[in-house]
Amino acid sequence: MGVFVFLPLVLPLTAWPVARLAAQHLHPRTATRLLTALAAVMATCSTVCLALLMVVGTAQLPGNPLPDGWSDPEVRAAVPYDEVAGRAAVPALLVVLAACAVTLRRHRRVRRRGHAALAGLPGTEVAVLPDPAPYAYALPGGPRGRIVVTTALLAHLGPAERRALFAHERAHLTARHHRYLLTVRLAARANPFLRPLRAAVAYTTERWADEAAAEAVGSRRAVARAIGRAALVSRGTPGPTLAGLAAPGPVPRRVAALLAPAPVTRAWPSAFTAVGLAAWTAAAGTAVSAMSSANSAVTLALVLRAATPL
């Protein structure tokens, strides 16, 4: 295993440059998919390596349920730094699993509360709540999901801005943006070094929906006005994995992007640009992370198999 088992824990640092540049230079759809894929793979690799280190640490604990041969000195000698890192990985992995479980539970609770709030309302795509608090969000679930908006927010928007609002939230549901948001939140829980990617995806999903809304209503300025007005009065969304018109993400940047020409769709940026170099660096870091975790898993499996009596 050697040092390879530790690489996936720190290789997410290679994704920091692309997390900053992708939102500025890539189409938001491309940026969202790229950053989410990087976060998911890197989080999985780092969690696998924590689990491998935990196996080594657990093998040294008295009364462990593992075969006796796994705690032999020869086995421990085959895994460097096992006495320190192996034992530290046990509580670290427990913290990761607990944090991910809490995130999933909160996400499910928010969705249940959202659907419970709509009980008794007509089963239309748009659900208007008579609430004095102005907010709107896309609520996934069911065949297509639903758009939830309050009368207070609609009162602050004109007809064109309301169409932009509905097109924006419909884009969130159509593209399943809640899945991207939940994935990067779980990844950030698994490895804190992935938090910049979580923030970047929270912004790029909103920009993705902005561009889809601008195309649907045929006016980028109408979408920009809707975002600006909603941001002035809205309190956001009831959960971090539910997407809304005015949150999250820096609203001035989104408005400025809508007032500029539409971004060009590119499958992969050129390596001769800053964002291309950052993307290739992150891709290389992800590939090394995957190979390191696979190498460590195979090595430990072979060592433990040799130490386990048939």
C-alpha positions in Angstrom: 0.0 0.0 0.0 2.7 2.5 1.0 1.9 6.2 0.5 -0.7 5.4 -2.2 -3.3 4.9 0.4 -2.9 8.5 1.6 -3.0 10.2 -1.8 -6.8 10.1 -2.3 -7.2 12.0 1.0 -5.3 15.1 -0.4 -5.7 14.8 -4.2 -9.0 16.8 -4.1 -6.8 19.8 -3.8 -6.0 19.4 -7.5 -9.7 20.3 -8.2 -9.6 23.7 -6.5 -8.5 25.7 -9.6 -11.1 24.2 -11.9 -13.8 24.8 -9.2 -13.0 28.5 -9.5 -12.5 28.7 -13.2 -15.2 26.4 -14.5 -18.1 28.6 -13.4 -16.5 31.6 -15.2 -15.4 30.0 -18.5 -17.5 26.9 -19.1 -21.1 26.5 -20.0 -22.9 26.0 -16.6 -24.3 22.6 -17.8 -20.8 21.4 -18.6 -19.3 22.9 -15.4 -22.0 21.3 -13.2 -21.5 17.8 -14.7 -17.7 18.1 -14.6 -17.5 19.3 -11.1 -20.0 16.8 -9.8 -18.2 13.9 -11.4 -14.9 15.0 -10.0 -16.4 15.4 -6.5 -18.2 12.0 -6.6 -15.1 10.0 -7.7 -12.7 11.8 -5.3 -15.0 11.4 -2.4 -15.5 7.7 -3.1 -11.8 7.1 -3.4 -10.9 8.9 -0.2 -13.7 7.0 1.7 -12.4 3.7 0.3 -8.9 4.6 1.6 -10.2 5.5 5.0 -12.0 2.1 5.1 -8.7 0.3 4.1 -6.8 2.1 6.9 -9.7 1.3 9.3 -9.3 -2.4 8.5 -5.6 -2.2 9.5 -6.5 -0.2 12.6 -9.3 -2.6 13.6 -7.0 -5.6 13.2 -4.8 -4.2 16.0 -7.7 -3.7 18.5 -8.0 -6.5 21.1 -11.1 -8.6 20.7 -11.7 -7.5 17.1 -14.0 -9.8 15.0 -11.4 -10.2 12.2 -9.3 -13.3 11.7 -6.3 -13.6 14.0 -3.9 -13.7 11.1 -4.8 -10.2 10.1 -3.2 -8.7 13.2 0.1 -10.6 12.8 3.3 -8.5 12.9 4.0 -9.5 9.3 0.7 -8.0 8.2 1.2 -4.8 10.1 4.7 -4.5 8.7 3.3 -4.6 5.1 1.3 -1.5 5.8 3.4 1.6 6.7 2.2 3.9 9.5 -0.5 1.5 10.5 -0.2 2.1 14.2 -0.9 5.8 13.8 -3.0 6.2 10.6 -4.9 2.9 11.0 -6.2 3.8 14.4 -7.0 7.4 13.4 -9.0 6.2 10.4 -11.5 4.4 12.7 -13.0 7.6 14.2 -12.5 9.5 10.9 -14.5 7.0 8.9 -17.2 7.0 11.6 -17.5 10.8 11.4 -17.7 10.6 7.6 -20.5 8.0 7.7 -22.4 9.9 10.4 -22.1 13.2 8.5 -23.4 11.7 5.3 -26.2 10.0 7.1 -27.3 13.3 8.7 -27.2 15.0 5.3 -29.4 12.4 3.7 -31.8 12.4 6.6 -32.1 16.2 6.5 -32.6 16.1 2.7 -35.4 13.5 3.1 -37.0 15.5 5.9 -37.1 18.7 3.9 -38.7 16.9 0.9 -41.3 15.3 3.2 -42.1 18.6 4.7 -42.4 20.2 1.3 -44.8 17.6 0.1 -46.8 17.8 3.3 -47.2 21.5 2.9 -48.8 20.9 -0.5 -51.4 18.5 0.9 -54.9 19.5 -0.1 -53.7 21.7 -3.0 -54.5 20.8 -6.6 -52.0 18.5 -8.1 -50.8 20.9 -10.8 -47.2 21.6 -11.7 -47.2 25.0 -10.0 -48.3 25.1 -6.4 -49.1 28.6 -5.0 -48.9 28.9 -1.3 -50.8 31.7 0.5 -47.7 32.6 2.5 -46.6 36.1 3.5 -43.0 35.1 3.2 -41.7 35.5 -0.4 -39.9 32.4 -1.7 -39.9 29.8 -4.5 -38.2 26.5 -5.1 -38.3 23.4 -7.2 -39.6 20.4 -5.2 -38.5 17.0 -6.7 -40.6 13.9 -6.3 -43.3 12.2 -8.3 -43.3 12.0 -12.1 -42.1 15.5 -12.8 -41.8 17.3 -9.4 -43.5 20.6 -8.6 -42.8 24.3 -8.5 -43.6 25.9 -5.2 -44.1 29.6 -5.0 -45.8 31.9 -2.6 -48.3 34.7 -3.3 -45.9 37.2 -1.6 -43.2 36.5 -4.2 -45.6 36.6 -7.1 -46.9 40.0 -6.0 -43.4 41.4 -6.5 -43.0 40.1 -10.0 -44.4 41.2 -13.3 -45.9 38.9 -15.9 -42.6 38.5 -17.8 -40.7 37.9 -14.6 -43.2 35.3 -13.5 -42.7 33.4 -16.7 -39.0 33.6 -16.1 -39.5 32.3 -12.6 -41.5 29.3 -13.7 -39.1 28.5 -16.5 -36.1 28.7 -14.1 -37.7 26.3 -11.6 -38.9 24.0 -14.4 -35.3 23.8 -15.6 -34.2 22.7 -12.1 -36.7 19.9 -12.2 -36.1 18.8 -15.8 -32.3 18.6 -15.3 -32.6 17.0 -11.8 -30.4 19.6 -10.2 -31.2 18.3 -6.7 -29.2 15.2 -7.5 -26.1 17.2 -8.4 -26.5 19.3 -5.2 -27.0 16.3 -3.0 -24.0 14.5 -4.6 -21.6 17.4 -4.0 -22.9 17.9 -0.4 -22.2 14.3 0.4 -18.8 14.5 -1.2 -17.9 17.5 0.9 -19.0 15.6 4.0 -16.7 12.7 3.0 -13.7 15.0 2.3 -13.6 18.6 3.5 -11.2 19.4 0.7 -14.1 19.1 -1.7 -16.1 22.0 -0.2 -15.0 24.4 -3.0 -16.7 22.1 -5.5 -19.9 22.1 -3.5 -20.0 25.9 -3.6 -19.2 25.9 -7.3 -21.9 23.4 -8.2 -24.4 25.4 -6.1 -23.7 28.3 -8.3 -23.4 26.5 -11.7 -26.8 24.8 -11.2 -28.4 28.2 -10.8 -26.6 29.5 -13.9 -27.7 26.4 -15.8 -31.3 27.1 -14.9 -30.8 30.8 -15.7 -29.7 30.0 -19.2 -32.5 27.5 -19.7 -35.1 30.1 -18.5 -33.6 32.7 -20.8 -33.9 30.4 -23.8 -37.5 29.4 -22.8 -38.8 33.0 -22.4 -36.7 34.5 -25.1 -35.3 37.3 -23.0 -32.1 37.3 -20.9 -33.0 40.7 -19.4 -36.4 39.4 -18.1 -34.6 36.6 -16.3 -32.0 39.0 -14.9 -34.8 41.3 -13.6 -36.7 38.4 -12.1 -33.5 37.2 -10.3 -32.7 40.7 -9.0 -36.2 41.4 -7.7 -36.6 37.9 -6.1 -33.2 38.3 -4.4 -34.3 41.6 -2.8 -37.3 40.1 -1.1 -36.8 36.3 -1.0 -35.5 34.4 2.0 -34.1 31.5 -0.1 -35.1 27.9 0.0 -36.0 25.6 2.9 -33.1 23.2 2.2 -29.6 23.4 0.7 -30.4 20.7 -1.8 -33.6 22.4 -3.1 -32.9 24.8 -5.9 -34.5 28.2 -6.1 -34.5 31.4 -8.2 -32.7 33.7 -5.8 -30.4 31.3 -4.0 -27.7 30.0 -3.7 -24.9 31.8 -5.4 -23.8 35.4 -5.9 -26.8 37.2 -7.5 -24.8 40.0 -9.1 -22.6 37.5 -10.9 -25.7 35.7 -12.3 -27.3 39.0 -13.4 -24.1 40.1 -15.1 -23.8 36.8 -16.9 -27.4 37.1 -18.2 -26.7 40.6 -19.4 -23.7 39.3 -21.4 -23.9 37.1 -24.5 -25.0 33.5 -24.0 -22.1 31.1 -23.1 -20.8 28.8 -25.8 -21.4 25.1 -25.3 -18.2 23.0 -25.3 -17.8 19.4 -24.4 -14.3 19.9 -23.0 -12.1 23.0 -22.8 -8.9 23.4 -24.7 -5.8 22.4 -22.8 -4.2 25.7 -23.9 -6.5 27.8 -21.7 -6.4 28.4 -18.0 -9.7 26.5 -17.4 -8.5 23.7 -19.7 -5.3 23.3 -17.8 -7.2 23.3 -14.5 -9.7 20.7 -15.9 -6.9 18.4 -17.1 -5.1 18.8 -13.7 -8.3 17.9 -11.8 -8.9 15.0 -14.2 -5.3 13.7 -13.6 -5.8 14.1 -9.9 -9.0 12.1 -10.1 -7.4 9.4 -12.1 -4.4 9.1 -9.7 -6.9 9.0 -6.8 -8.8 6.2 -8.4 -5.7 4.2 -9.3 -4.2 4.8 -5.8 -7.4 3.6 -4.0 -7.6 0.6 -6.3 -3.9 -0.3 -5.8 -4.3 0.0 -2.1 -7.4 -2.2 -2.0 -5.8 -4.9 -4.1 -2.6 -4.8 -2.1 -4.4 -5.1 1.2 -6.6 -7.8 -0.1 -3.6 -9.8 -1.2 -1.8 -9.3 2.1 -4.8 -10.2 4.2 -5.6 -13.2 2.1 -2.1 -14.5 2.5 -2.3 -14.0 6.3 -5.7 -15.7 6.6 -5.5 -19.4 7.1 -7.7 -21.4 4.7 
